Amino acid sequence: MIKLARLTEYGFMLIMALKKTSEPVSADYLAQTVGLELPTVSKILKQLRQAGLLDSKRGARGGYFLIKRKRDISLHEVIEAMEGRLALTECADDQGHCDFISHCYMSAGMRRVNQVISQALQNVTVSEIMDNKQKINLQIKS
């Protein structure tokens, strides 16, 4: 089963909570809003900040805020921020290492599958999954 890590799911929750505010908000506020422990929220916010999806400001009116608009944040960006490069198998990642690559019959096919999944995730935005009424169209170019 292909499944997102729990912290990635939490990352989506935090981004969605940030999109509902117009001002920077504290990590404590976000933890209370989404129902997570503060250390977990702080860890996720740090990863999302390092990936360039959000930033923070110090001071009385400080807190975390999204750099990009929600409609500009793809699922792919959030997943890579939380989990690293997307690869279904070692051979599907150009930076991966596989001892069987010289006599494997599936590596080229798995690379193509990986590219299709990656492209699909790049084409779906956070705003699309926040809007329950909006149909999500996946257009895969071959």
N, CA, C and O atoms as a MOPAC input file, in Angstrom:
PM7 MOZYME 1SCF
protein

 N      0.83300 1    -1.17100 1     0.00000 1
 C      0.00000 1     0.00000 1     0.00000 1
 C      0.88500 1     1.24500 1     0.00000 1
 O      1.83200 1     1.34300 1     0.78000 1
 N      0.57700 1     2.16600 1    -0.85700 1
 C      1.26900 1     3.44600 1    -0.87000 1
 C      0.50300 1     4.35600 1     0.08500 1
 O     -0.70300 1     4.55800 1    -0.05800 1
 N      1.22100 1     4.89600 1     1.05300 1
 C      0.55300 1     5.68500 1     2.08000 1
 C      1.44900 1     6.84300 1     2.51100 1
 O      2.66000 1     6.68500 1     2.66300 1
 N      0.83900 1     7.99900 1     2.70400 1
 C      1.58100 1     9.15000 1     3.21000 1
 C      1.91600 1     8.93900 1     4.67500 1
 O      1.15000 1     8.32400 1     5.41700 1
 N      3.05200 1     9.44800 1     5.07900 1
 C      3.43100 1     9.39800 1     6.48800 1
 C      2.47100 1    10.27800 1     7.29000 1
 O      1.92400 1    11.25200 1     6.77200 1
 N      2.28000 1     9.92800 1     8.53600 1
 C      1.36700 1    10.67500 1     9.40600 1
 C      1.78400 1    12.15600 1     9.49700 1
 O      0.92700 1    13.04000 1     9.48100 1
 N      3.08600 1    12.42400 1     9.59300 1
 C      3.54100 1    13.81400 1     9.66900 1
 C      3.20300 1    14.59600 1     8.39800 1
 O      2.98500 1    15.80700 1     8.45400 1
 N      3.16100 1    13.91700 1     7.26300 1
 C      2.77500 1    14.57400 1     6.01400 1
 C      1.30600 1    14.96600 1     6.06800 1
 O      0.93800 1    16.06800 1     5.66300 1
 N      0.47200 1    14.06900 1     6.56600 1
 C     -0.94600 1    14.39100 1     6.73700 1
 C     -1.10000 1    15.60100 1     7.65400 1
 O     -1.89800 1    16.49700 1     7.38000 1
 N     -0.34200 1    15.62200 1     8.73100 1
 C     -0.38500 1    16.75300 1     9.65400 1
 C      0.08900 1    18.03100 1     8.96600 1
 O     -0.43600 1    19.11400 1     9.22400 1
 N      1.08300 1    17.89800 1     8.08900 1
 C      1.55600 1    19.05300 1     7.33100 1
 C      0.44300 1    19.66700 1     6.49400 1
 O      0.30500 1    20.88800 1     6.43400 1
 N     -0.35100 1    18.81500 1     5.84600 1
 C     -1.50000 1    19.30800 1     5.08400 1
 C     -2.49300 1    20.01000 1     6.00300 1
 O     -3.02500 1    21.06400 1     5.65400 1
 N     -2.74200 1    19.43300 1     7.17100 1
 C     -3.67000 1    20.04100 1     8.12800 1
 C     -3.19500 1    21.43600 1     8.53900 1
 O     -3.99500 1    22.36800 1     8.61900 1
 N     -1.90700 1    21.57500 1     8.79600 1
 C     -1.36600 1    22.87200 1     9.20900 1
 C     -1.44400 1    23.90300 1     8.08700 1
 O     -1.76500 1    25.06600 1     8.33200 1
 N     -1.15400 1    23.48300 1     6.86400 1
 C     -1.25700 1    24.40100 1     5.72400 1
 C     -2.69600 1    24.86700 1     5.55500 1
 O     -2.94800 1    26.04400 1     5.29900 1
 N     -3.63000 1    23.94900 1     5.69800 1
 C     -5.04000 1    24.32300 1     5.56700 1
 C     -5.46300 1    25.27600 1     6.68800 1
 O     -6.23500 1    26.20500 1     6.45100 1
 N     -4.96700 1    25.05300 1     7.89500 1
 C     -5.26700 1    25.96100 1     9.00800 1
 C     -4.66300 1    27.33900 1     8.75400 1
 O     -5.29000 1    28.35600 1     9.05100 1
 N     -3.45600 1    27.37600 1     8.20800 1
 C     -2.81800 1    28.65800 1     7.89500 1
 C     -3.57900 1    29.41400 1     6.81100 1
 O     -3.61400 1    30.64500 1     6.82600 1
 N     -4.17900 1    28.70100 1     5.88500 1
 C     -4.91400 1    29.35000 1     4.80400 1
 C     -6.19200 1    30.00200 1     5.30000 1
 O     -6.74800 1    30.86600 1     4.62200 1
 N     -6.66200 1    29.60600 1     6.46400 1
 C     -7.89900 1    30.17900 1     6.99700 1
 C     -7.63900 1    31.43800 1     7.81900 1
 O     -8.57500 1    32.03600 1     8.34900 1
 N     -6.37500 1    31.84200 1     7.92800 1
 C     -6.03700 1    33.04400 1     8.68400 1
 C     -5.40200 1    34.06700 1     7.74900 1
 O     -4.74900 1    33.71000 1     6.76900 1
 N     -5.59900 1    35.31900 1     8.06100 1
 C     -4.99800 1    36.36700 1     7.23200 1
 C     -3.76900 1    36.97500 1     7.90000 1
 O     -3.02400 1    37.72200 1     7.26700 1
 N     -3.55800 1    36.66300 1     9.15800 1
 C     -2.42800 1    37.18300 1     9.92600 1
 C     -1.50600 1    36.03500 1    10.32600 1
 O     -1.94400 1    34.88600 1    10.37500 1
 N     -0.24700 1    36.32400 1    10.61000 1
 C      0.64000 1    35.28100 1    11.13800 1
 C      0.08200 1    34.72500 1    12.44800 1
 O     -0.48200 1    35.46400 1    13.25500 1
 N      0.24300 1    33.42100 1    12.65000 1
 C     -0.26500 1    32.77300 1    13.86300 1
 C      0.84500 1    31.96600 1    14.51900 1
 O      1.77400 1    31.50900 1    13.85300 1
 N      0.73900 1    31.80000 1    15.81800 1
 C      1.76500 1    31.09200 1    16.58400 1
 C      1.65200 1    29.58400 1    16.38800 1
 O      0.60800 1    29.06700 1    15.99000 1
 N      2.73500 1    28.90500 1    16.67300 1
 C      2.73100 1    27.44100 1    16.63400 1
 C      1.74500 1    26.90100 1    17.66100 1
 O      1.08200 1    25.89300 1    17.41400 1
 N      1.64400 1    27.56200 1    18.80800 1
 C      0.70500 1    27.14800 1    19.84800 1
 C     -0.74100 1    27.24000 1    19.35600 1
 O     -1.54300 1    26.33500 1    19.59000 1
 N     -1.06400 1    28.33500 1    18.67600 1
 C     -2.40200 1    28.50200 1    18.10000 1
 C     -2.69700 1    27.37800 1    17.10200 1
 O     -3.77900 1    26.79000 1    17.12000 1
 N     -1.72900 1    27.08800 1    16.23500 1
 C     -1.91900 1    26.02600 1    15.24100 1
 C     -2.09400 1    24.67000 1    15.91200 1
 O     -2.92800 1    23.86900 1    15.49000 1
 N     -1.30900 1    24.41000 1    16.95800 1
 C     -1.42400 1    23.14100 1    17.68000 1
 C     -2.82500 1    22.98100 1    18.25500 1
 O     -3.41900 1    21.90700 1    18.16000 1
 N     -3.35100 1    24.03700 1    18.84500 1
 C     -4.70200 1    23.98300 1    19.40600 1
 C     -5.75000 1    23.84300 1    18.31000 1
 O     -6.72700 1    23.11200 1    18.47100 1
 N     -5.54800 1    24.54000 1    17.19800 1
 C     -6.51400 1    24.52200 1    16.09900 1
 C     -6.65200 1    23.13700 1    15.48200 1
 O     -7.76500 1    22.68300 1    15.21600 1
 N     -5.53500 1    22.46800 1    15.25500 1
 C     -5.58900 1    21.15600 1    14.59000 1
 C     -5.58500 1    19.99000 1    15.56900 1
 O     -5.78200 1    18.84400 1    15.16300 1
 N     -5.36300 1    20.26500 1    16.85500 1
 C     -5.42300 1    19.20900 1    17.86700 1
 C     -4.18000 1    18.34900 1    17.95500 1
 O     -4.26300 1    17.15200 1    18.23100 1
 N     -3.01900 1    18.95900 1    17.72000 1
 C     -1.75500 1    18.22700 1    17.80200 1
 C     -0.90400 1    18.78900 1    18.93300 1
 O     -1.12900 1    19.90400 1    19.40200 1
 N      0.06900 1    18.00500 1    19.36000 1
 C      1.00100 1    18.46100 1    20.39000 1
 C      1.94000 1    19.51500 1    19.80200 1
 O      2.31600 1    19.43400 1    18.63200 1
 N      2.31300 1    20.49400 1    20.61000 1
 C      3.16700 1    21.58900 1    20.16100 1
 C      4.51200 1    21.12300 1    19.59400 1
 O      4.93300 1    21.65300 1    18.56500 1
 N      5.21400 1    20.15000 1    20.21700 1
 C      6.49000 1    19.71200 1    19.62000 1
 C      6.32500 1    19.13600 1    18.21100 1
 O      7.18200 1    19.33800 1    17.35000 1
 N      5.23100 1    18.42400 1    17.98200 1
 C      4.96300 1    17.86400 1    16.65000 1
 C      4.72300 1    18.98500 1    15.65100 1
 O      5.27200 1    18.97200 1    14.54900 1
 N      3.90600 1    19.94800 1    16.03400 1
 C      3.60900 1    21.08600 1    15.16100 1
 C      4.88600 1    21.86300 1    14.85100 1
 O      5.11500 1    22.24500 1    13.70300 1
 N      5.71000 1    22.09800 1    15.85700 1
 C      6.96100 1    22.83900 1    15.65400 1
 C      7.88100 1    22.12200 1    14.67600 1
 O      8.50500 1    22.76000 1    13.82800 1
 N      7.96800 1    20.81100 1    14.78700 1
 C      8.80900 1    20.01200 1    13.87900 1
 C      8.31300 1    20.13500 1    12.43500 1
 O      9.10800 1    20.31600 1    11.51200 1
 N      7.00900 1    20.03400 1    12.25100 1
 C      6.42900 1    20.10900 1    10.90700 1
 C      6.60000 1    21.50900 1    10.32500 1
 O      6.96000 1    21.66000 1     9.15800 1
 N      6.34400 1    22.52600 1    11.13600 1
 C      6.50500 1    23.90500 1    10.66500 1
 C      7.93700 1    24.17200 1    10.22000 1
 O      8.16500 1    24.87100 1     9.23300 1
 N      8.88800 1    23.62200 1    10.93800 1
 C     10.29800 1    23.78800 1    10.56400 1
 C     10.56400 1    23.18300 1     9.18700 1
 O     11.24100 1    23.79800 1     8.36400 1
 N     10.03800 1    21.98100 1     8.92900 1
 C     10.24400 1    21.33100 1     7.63200 1
 C      9.56800 1    22.11400 1     6.50900 1
 O     10.14800 1    22.28900 1     5.43800 1
 N      8.35500 1    22.58100 1     6.74700 1
 C      7.63200 1    23.33900 1     5.72700 1
 C      8.32100 1    24.67900 1     5.45500 1
 O      8.32100 1    25.16700 1     4.32500 1
 N      8.89700 1    25.25900 1     6.48500 1
 C      9.62900 1    26.52600 1     6.32900 1
 C     10.90700 1    26.29500 1     5.52200 1
 O     11.22900 1    27.08000 1     4.63100 1
 N     11.63000 1    25.22600 1     5.83000 1
 C     12.85800 1    24.91300 1     5.09200 1
 C     12.57300 1    24.64000 1     3.62100 1
 O     13.42400 1    24.88500 1     2.76500 1
 N     11.38000 1    24.13300 1     3.32400 1
 C     11.00200 1    23.84700 1     1.93900 1
 C     10.50600 1    25.09500 1     1.20900 1
 O     10.23300 1    25.04500 1     0.01000 1
 N     10.39000 1    26.20900 1     1.92500 1
 C      9.96600 1    27.45100 1     1.29400 1
 C      8.46700 1    27.60200 1     1.12200 1
 O      8.01700 1    28.43400 1     0.33400 1
 N      7.68500 1    26.80900 1     1.84600 1
 C      6.23100 1    26.91100 1     1.73300 1
 C      5.65000 1    27.92800 1     2.70800 1
 O      4.58100 1    28.48700 1     2.46300 1
 N      6.34500 1    28.16600 1     3.80300 1
 C      5.89700 1    29.16400 1     4.76700 1
 C      7.09700 1    29.86000 1     5.36700 1
 O      8.24200 1    29.45800 1     5.16200 1
 N      6.81000 1    30.91100 1     6.11200 1
 C      7.86700 1    31.65700 1     6.79000 1
 C      7.33600 1    32.07500 1     8.15100 1
 O      6.16800 1    31.85200 1     8.47000 1
 N      8.19700 1    32.67700 1     8.94100 1
 C      7.77600 1    33.13200 1    10.26300 1
 C      8.32100 1    34.52600 1    10.51700 1
 O      9.29600 1    34.96500 1     9.90700 1
 N      7.65900 1    35.19900 1    11.43400 1
 C      8.04300 1    36.55000 1    11.80900 1
 C      8.03700 1    36.61400 1    13.32800 1
 O      7.09800 1    36.14400 1    13.97100 1
 N      9.08400 1    37.19400 1    13.89900 1
 C      9.17600 1    37.32600 1    15.35700 1
 C      8.41500 1    38.56300 1    15.82300 1
 O      8.10200 1    39.46300 1    15.04500 1
 N      8.13300 1    38.57100 1    17.12000 1
 C      7.54000 1    39.76000 1    17.72100 1
 C      6.10500 1    39.55900 1    18.14100 1
 O      5.53400 1    38.48100 1    17.97700 1
 N      5.52800 1    40.62200 1    18.69000 1
 C      4.16200 1    40.56400 1    19.21800 1
 C      3.14100 1    40.21600 1    18.14000 1
 O      2.15600 1    39.53400 1    18.42000 1
 N      3.36300 1    40.66800 1    16.93600 1
 C      2.43700 1    40.36300 1    15.83200 1
 C      3.02500 1    39.29500 1    14.91200 1
 O      2.65600 1    39.19000 1    13.74300 1
 N      3.93400 1    38.51600 1    15.45900 1
 C      4.62800 1    37.50800 1    14.67200 1
 C      3.88300 1    36.19400 1    14.62100 1
 O      2.77200 1    36.05900 1    15.13400 1
 N      4.51800 1    35.24100 1    13.99500 1
 C      3.94800 1    33.91100 1    13.85500 1
 C      4.28500 1    33.33600 1    12.49000 1
 O      5.13700 1    33.85500 1    11.76800 1
 N      3.60400 1    32.26700 1    12.15600 1
 C      3.82400 1    31.57900 1    10.88200 1
 C      2.79100 1    32.02400 1     9.85700 1
 O      1.64500 1    32.32100 1    10.19400 1
 N      3.21800 1    32.06500 1     8.60500 1
 C      2.32200 1    32.42700 1     7.51200 1
 C      2.80600 1    31.75600 1     6.23100 1
 O      3.99500 1    31.48200 1     6.07000 1
 N      1.87400 1    31.49700 1     5.32900 1
 C      2.21700 1    30.87700 1     4.05100 1
 C      2.84900 1    31.90900 1     3.13000 1
 O      2.42000 1    33.06200 1     3.08000 1
 N      3.86200 1    31.48500 1     2.41100 1
 C      4.50000 1    32.35200 1     1.42100 1
 C      3.70400 1    32.31300 1     0.12100 1
 O      3.49600 1    33.33800 1    -0.52900 1
 N      3.26900 1    31.12700 1    -0.24000 1
 C      2.50600 1    30.94700 1    -1.47000 1
 C      1.01700 1    30.93200 1    -1.14700 1
 O      0.61000 1    30.60700 1    -0.03200 1
 N      0.23200 1    31.28200 1    -2.12200 1
 C     -1.21400 1    31.15700 1    -1.95100 1
 C     -1.57300 1    29.68000 1    -1.99600 1
 O     -0.87800 1    28.87400 1    -2.61400 1
 N     -2.65600 1    29.34400 1    -1.33900 1
 C     -3.05500 1    27.94100 1    -1.24900 1
 C     -3.26200 1    27.32200 1    -2.61900 1
 O     -2.97700 1    26.14100 1    -2.81600 1
 N     -3.75300 1    28.10300 1    -3.56300 1
 C     -3.99600 1    27.51900 1    -4.88800 1
 C     -2.70100 1    27.25500 1    -5.63700 1
 O     -2.70300 1    26.58200 1    -6.66700 1
 N     -1.59100 1    27.78400 1    -5.12000 1
 C     -0.29500 1    27.58400 1    -5.75700 1
 C      0.51900 1    26.45900 1    -5.12500 1
 O      1.56700 1    26.09100 1    -5.65600 1
 N      0.06500 1    25.91400 1    -4.02100 1
 C      0.81900 1    24.86600 1    -3.32700 1
 C      0.32200 1    23.51000 1    -3.81000 1
 O     -0.84400 1    23.16200 1    -3.62100 1
 N      1.20600 1    22.75800 1    -4.42900 1
 C      0.81300 1    21.43800 1    -4.93100 1
 C      0.99400 1    20.37400 1    -3.85000 1
 O      1.77400 1    20.54400 1    -2.91200 1
 N      0.26500 1    19.28900 1    -4.00200 1
 C      0.42800 1    18.16700 1    -3.08000 1
 C      1.86400 1    17.66400 1    -3.12800 1
 O      2.43100 1    17.28100 1    -2.10500 1
 N      2.44400 1    17.66900 1    -4.31800 1
 C      3.82000 1    17.21000 1    -4.50900 1
 C      4.79500 1    18.00500 1    -3.64500 1
 O      5.69200 1    17.42700 1    -3.03200 1
 N      4.62500 1    19.32600 1    -3.59500 1
 C      5.52300 1    20.17000 1    -2.80000 1
 C      5.46200 1    19.81600 1    -1.31700 1
 O      6.49100 1    19.74500 1    -0.64500 1
 N      4.25800 1    19.59700 1    -0.81600 1
 C      4.10200 1    19.27800 1     0.60500 1
 C      4.68900 1    17.90300 1     0.90600 1
 O      5.38100 1    17.72800 1     1.90900 1
 N      4.41700 1    16.93200 1     0.04600 1
 C      4.93500 1    15.57800 1     0.25700 1
 C      6.46000 1    15.58600 1     0.23200 1
 O      7.09200 1    14.97400 1     1.09300 1
 N      7.05800 1    16.26800 1    -0.74100 1
 C      8.52400 1    16.32700 1    -0.79400 1
 C      9.10800 1    17.08600 1     0.39300 1
 O     10.18500 1    16.73800 1     0.87800 1
 N      8.41500 1    18.11200 1     0.86200 1
 C      8.89100 1    18.85600 1     2.03400 1
 C      8.93400 1    17.95800 1     3.26300 1
 O      9.83700 1    18.07400 1     4.09200 1
 N      7.96700 1    17.07400 1     3.38000 1
 C      7.85200 1    16.24100 1     4.57400 1
 C      8.59000 1    14.90800 1     4.45200 1
 O      9.12500 1    14.40300 1     5.43900 1
 N      8.62100 1    14.33700 1     3.24600 1
 C      9.14300 1    12.97800 1     3.09700 1
 C     10.37900 1    12.86500 1     2.21700 1
 O     11.00500 1    11.80700 1     2.16400 1
 N     10.73400 1    13.93400 1     1.53400 1
 C     11.84700 1    13.84400 1     0.60400 1
 C     11.35900 1    13.46900 1    -0.78600 1
 O     10.15800 1    13.45200 1    -1.05600 1
 N     12.30400 1    13.17200 1    -1.65400 1
 C     11.97000 1    12.85600 1    -3.04900 1
 C     11.01800 1    11.67400 1    -3.14200 1
 O     11.14600 1    10.69000 1    -2.41300 1
 N     10.06000 1    11.79200 1    -4.05700 1
 C      9.08500 1    10.73800 1    -4.28000 1
 C      9.70700 1     9.62200 1    -5.11000 1
 O     10.21300 1     9.87000 1    -6.20400 1
 N      9.67200 1     8.40600 1    -4.60200 1
 C     10.18000 1     7.24800 1    -5.34100 1
 C      9.46200 1     6.00200 1    -4.84500 1
 O      9.53500 1     5.66000 1    -3.66400 1
 N      8.77100 1     5.32700 1    -5.75200 1
 C      8.07100 1     4.09900 1    -5.38300 1
 C      9.04300 1     2.96500 1    -5.10400 1
 O      8.79800 1     2.12200 1    -4.24100 1
 N     10.14100 1     2.95200 1    -5.83700 1
 C     11.18100 1     1.93800 1    -5.65200 1
 C     12.53800 1     2.63800 1    -5.71200 1
 O     12.62500 1     3.79100 1    -6.13400 1
 N     13.58800 1     1.94900 1    -5.29300 1
 C     14.93700 1     2.52900 1    -5.36600 1
 C     15.28700 1     2.92100 1    -6.79700 1
 O     15.88100 1     3.97400 1    -7.03000 1
 N     14.91600 1     2.07300 1    -7.75100 1
 C     15.29500 1     2.35000 1    -9.13700 1
 C     14.45600 1     3.46200 1    -9.76400 1
 O     14.82100 1     3.98600 1   -10.81700 1
 N     13.35200 1     3.82600 1    -9.14300 1
 C     12.51400 1     4.90100 1    -9.67800 1
 C     13.09400 1     6.27600 1    -9.37800 1
 O     12.71100 1     7.26600 1   -10.00100 1
 N     14.00500 1     6.33500 1    -8.43900 1
 C     14.65000 1     7.59300 1    -8.06000 1
 C     16.00700 1     7.66100 1    -8.74600 1
 O     16.83400 1     6.76400 1    -8.58800 1
 N     16.23000 1     8.71700 1    -9.50000 1
 C     17.50800 1     8.87000 1   -10.20500 1
 C     18.69300 1     8.88300 1    -9.25100 1
 O     19.80900 1     8.53600 1    -9.64000 1
 N     18.45900 1     9.28100 1    -8.00600 1
 C     19.53200 1     9.32300 1    -7.02200 1
 C     19.60600 1     8.04200 1    -6.19200 1
 O     20.48100 1     7.89900 1    -5.33800 1
 N     18.68900 1     7.11800 1    -6.44400 1
 C     18.66700 1     5.86900 1    -5.68800 1
 C     19.73600 1     4.90000 1    -6.16400 1
 O     20.36000 1     5.10200 1    -7.20500 1
 N     19.93500 1     3.85800 1    -5.39300 1
 C     20.91600 1     2.83800 1    -5.73700 1
 C     20.24100 1     1.47500 1    -5.65300 1
 O     19.58500 1     1.15700 1    -4.66100 1
 N     20.40800 1     0.68300 1    -6.69200 1
 C     19.83900 1    -0.66100 1    -6.70500 1
 C     20.90200 1    -1.63200 1    -7.21900 1
 O     21.48200 1    -1.42400 1    -8.28500 1
 N     21.14700 1    -2.67500 1    -6.46400 1
 C     22.15000 1    -3.67400 1    -6.84600 1
 C     21.70500 1    -4.54100 1    -8.01700 1
 O     22.52600 1    -5.22300 1    -8.63000 1
 N     20.41600 1    -4.52000 1    -8.33300 1
 C     19.88400 1    -5.39600 1    -9.37400 1
 C     19.61300 1    -4.67000 1   -10.69000 1
 O     19.07800 1    -5.27300 1   -11.62100 1
 N     19.96600 1    -3.40300 1   -10.78600 1
 C     19.60900 1    -2.57900 1   -11.93600 1
 C     20.13300 1    -3.14900 1   -13.25800 1
 O     19.49100 1    -2.97400 1   -14.29400 1
 N     21.27400 1    -3.82000 1   -13.24300 1
 C     21.85500 1    -4.33100 1   -14.48900 1
 C     21.06200 1    -5.49200 1   -15.07900 1
 O     21.16100 1    -5.74400 1   -16.28000 1
 N     20.28800 1    -6.19700 1   -14.28000 1
 C     19.49500 1    -7.31300 1   -14.80500 1
 C     18.03800 1    -7.25200 1   -14.33600 1
 O     17.40200 1    -8.28000 1   -14.10300 1
 N     17.53100 1    -6.03800 1   -14.20600 1
 C     16.14700 1    -5.84500 1   -13.76600 1
 C     15.28700 1    -5.44900 1   -14.96200 1
 O     15.68100 1    -4.60900 1   -15.77100 1
 N     14.12300 1    -6.05500 1   -15.06500 1
 C     13.23400 1    -5.77500 1   -16.18400 1
 C     12.15800 1    -4.74400 1   -15.84500 1
 O     11.36500 1    -4.37500 1   -16.71200 1
 N     12.12100 1    -4.28600 1   -14.62000 1
 C     11.04500 1    -3.36900 1   -14.25800 1
 C     11.49700 1    -1.93500 1   -14.00100 1
 O     10.64700 1    -1.06200 1   -13.82200 1
 N     12.77700 1    -1.66000 1   -13.97600 1
 C     13.23400 1    -0.32300 1   -13.58000 1
 C     12.72400 1     0.77800 1   -14.51200 1
 O     12.28100 1     1.82200 1   -14.03300 1
 N     12.77500 1     0.57200 1   -15.82300 1
 C     12.30400 1     1.60200 1   -16.75500 1
 C     10.81000 1     1.83900 1   -16.58100 1
 O     10.35600 1     2.98400 1   -16.59000 1
 N     10.05600 1     0.78200 1   -16.42400 1
 C      8.61200 1     0.90500 1   -16.21000 1
 C      8.28600 1     1.59700 1   -14.90200 1
 O      7.37400 1     2.42300 1   -14.84500 1
 N      9.02000 1     1.26900 1   -13.85300 1
 C      8.77400 1     1.89800 1   -12.55700 1
 C      9.14200 1     3.37500 1   -12.58100 1
 O      8.51300 1     4.18500 1   -11.90000 1
 N     10.15100 1     3.72700 1   -13.35700 1
 C     10.48600 1     5.15300 1   -13.50000 1
 C      9.32800 1     5.90800 1   -14.14400 1
 O      8.99000 1     7.01600 1   -13.73000 1
 N      8.72000 1     5.29200 1   -15.17000 1
 C      7.58100 1     5.93400 1   -15.83900 1
 C      6.40200 1     6.06300 1   -14.88500 1
 O      5.75900 1     7.11200 1   -14.83400 1
 N      6.11000 1     5.00600 1   -14.12700 1
 C      5.02000 1     5.05400 1   -13.14800 1
 C      5.29500 1     6.15300 1   -12.12400 1
 O      4.39800 1     6.92300 1   -11.77800 1
 N      6.51700 1     6.22400 1   -11.64800 1
 C      6.89800 1     7.24600 1   -10.67400 1
 C      6.69500 1     8.65100 1   -11.24900 1
 O      6.21400 1     9.54500 1   -10.55200 1
 N      7.05900 1     8.84400 1   -12.51800 1
 C      6.88600 1    10.14900 1   -13.16500 1
 C      5.41100 1    10.52400 1   -13.28100 1
 O      5.04500 1    11.68100 1   -13.07400 1
 N      4.56600 1     9.55100 1   -13.61000 1
 C      3.13000 1     9.81500 1   -13.74400 1
 C      2.52900 1    10.21400 1   -12.39800 1
 O      1.75700 1    11.16900 1   -12.31600 1
 N      2.88300 1     9.48500 1   -11.35200 1
 C      2.36900 1     9.81000 1   -10.02000 1
 C      2.87400 1    11.18000 1    -9.58100 1
 O      2.11200 1    11.98000 1    -9.03900 1
 N      4.13800 1    11.44800 1    -9.81000 1
 C      4.72200 1    12.73900 1    -9.45400 1
 C      4.01900 1    13.87400 1   -10.19000 1
 O      3.69400 1    14.90000 1    -9.59300 1
 N      3.78900 1    13.68800 1   -11.47200 1
 C      3.11400 1    14.71300 1   -12.27200 1
 C      1.68400 1    14.93100 1   -11.78400 1
 O      1.22200 1    16.06900 1   -11.70900 1
 N      0.98900 1    13.85900 1   -11.45500 1
 C     -0.38000 1    13.98600 1   -10.94700 1
 C     -0.39800 1    14.79300 1    -9.65300 1
 O     -1.25600 1    15.65700 1    -9.47100 1
 N      0.54000 1    14.51800 1    -8.76100 1
 C      0.60800 1    15.24500 1    -7.48900 1
 C      0.99600 1    16.71100 1    -7.69100 1
 O      0.59100 1    17.57100 1    -6.90900 1
 N      1.77400 1    17.00000 1    -8.73000 1
 C      2.13700 1    18.38700 1    -9.04100 1
 C      0.93900 1    19.16000 1    -9.58300 1
 O      0.87000 1    20.38100 1    -9.44700 1
 N     -0.00100 1    18.44800 1   -10.19500 1
 C     -1.15000 1    19.09600 1   -10.82400 1
 C     -2.34900 1    19.26600 1    -9.89800 1
 O     -3.35500 1    19.84700 1   -10.30600 1
 N     -2.26900 1    18.77700 1    -8.67100 1
 C     -3.35900 1    18.93900 1    -7.70600 1
 C     -2.87000 1    19.87400 1    -6.60500 1
 O     -1.80300 1    19.66400 1    -6.02800 1
 N     -3.65700 1    20.90100 1    -6.32200 1
 C     -3.25800 1    21.88900 1    -5.32400 1
 C     -4.01100 1    21.69400 1    -4.01200 1
 O     -5.03100 1    21.00900 1    -3.94800 1
 N     -3.47600 1    22.31500 1    -2.97700 1
 C     -4.11300 1    22.27100 1    -1.66300 1
 C     -5.51700 1    22.86300 1    -1.74000 1
 O     -6.43400 1    22.35700 1    -1.09200 1
 N     -5.69700 1    23.92200 1    -2.51900 1
 C     -7.03200 1    24.53000 1    -2.62200 1
 C     -8.03600 1    23.55300 1    -3.22000 1
 O     -9.21000 1    23.56800 1    -2.84900 1
 N     -7.59200 1    22.71300 1    -4.13300 1
 C     -8.50600 1    21.73900 1    -4.73400 1
 C     -8.96300 1    20.69100 1    -3.72400 1
 O    -10.11200 1    20.25300 1    -3.76700 1
 N     -8.08400 1    20.28900 1    -2.82500 1
 C     -8.52400 1    19.28900 1    -1.85100 1
 C     -9.28000 1    19.93000 1    -0.68900 1
 O    -10.00300 1    19.24000 1     0.03000 1
 N     -9.12300 1    21.24100 1    -0.49500 1
 C     -9.90000 1    21.94100 1     0.53700 1
 C    -11.33600 1    22.16400 1     0.09800 1
 O    -12.23800 1    22.23700 1     0.93200 1
 N    -11.55400 1    22.27200 1    -1.19900 1
 C    -12.88300 1    22.55000 1    -1.73800 1
 C    -13.57900 1    21.23100 1    -2.05600 1
 O    -13.29400 1    20.59500 1    -3.07100 1
 N    -14.49400 1    20.82800 1    -1.17800 1
 C    -15.19200 1    19.54700 1    -1.35000 1
 C    -16.06000 1    19.50500 1    -2.59900 1
 O    -16.37200 1    18.42400 1    -3.09900 1
 N    -16.45200 1    20.65800 1    -3.10400 1
 C    -17.34600 1    20.69400 1    -4.26200 1
 C    -16.59300 1    20.71300 1    -5.58400 1
 O    -17.16400 1    20.42800 1    -6.63600 1
 N    -15.31900 1    21.04700 1    -5.52600 1
 C    -14.52800 1    21.16100 1    -6.75100 1
 C    -14.07100 1    19.78600 1    -7.21300 1
 O    -13.54400 1    18.99800 1    -6.42700 1
 N    -14.27500 1    19.51100 1    -8.47700 1
 C    -13.82400 1    18.25200 1    -9.05600 1
 C    -12.32200 1    18.34300 1    -9.32000 1
 O    -11.82800 1    19.35000 1    -9.82600 1
 N    -11.61900 1    17.29000 1    -8.97400 1
 C    -10.17500 1    17.24700 1    -9.21600 1
 C     -9.93600 1    16.53400 1   -10.53800 1
 O    -10.28100 1    15.36400 1   -10.70000 1
 N     -9.34500 1    17.25400 1   -11.47500 1
 C     -9.04100 1    16.68200 1   -12.78200 1
 C     -7.55700 1    16.38000 1   -12.86600 1
 O     -6.71900 1    17.26700 1   -12.69900 1
 N     -7.24500 1    15.13900 1   -13.12300 1
 C     -5.85200 1    14.74800 1   -13.31800 1
 C     -5.60600 1    14.61600 1   -14.80600 1
 O     -6.19900 1    13.76900 1   -15.47400 1
 N     -4.74200 1    15.44700 1   -15.30800 1
 C     -4.38900 1    15.37900 1   -16.71600 1
 C     -2.95500 1    14.91000 1   -16.81300 1
 O     -2.02000 1    15.65400 1   -16.51600 1
 N     -2.79100 1    13.68400 1   -17.22700 1
 C     -1.46800 1    13.08500 1   -17.34800 1
 C     -1.04900 1    13.14300 1   -18.80600 1
 O     -1.73400 1    12.62600 1   -19.68800 1
 N      0.08000 1    13.77600 1   -19.04100 1
 C      0.61600 1    13.85200 1   -20.40100 1
 C      1.59500 1    12.71000 1   -20.58900 1
 O      2.48400 1    12.50000 1   -19.76300 1
 N      1.43100 1    11.97800 1   -21.67200 1
 C      2.33700 1    10.84200 1   -21.90000 1
 C      3.55200 1    11.21900 1   -22.68100 1
 O      4.40200 1    10.37000 1   -22.95000 1

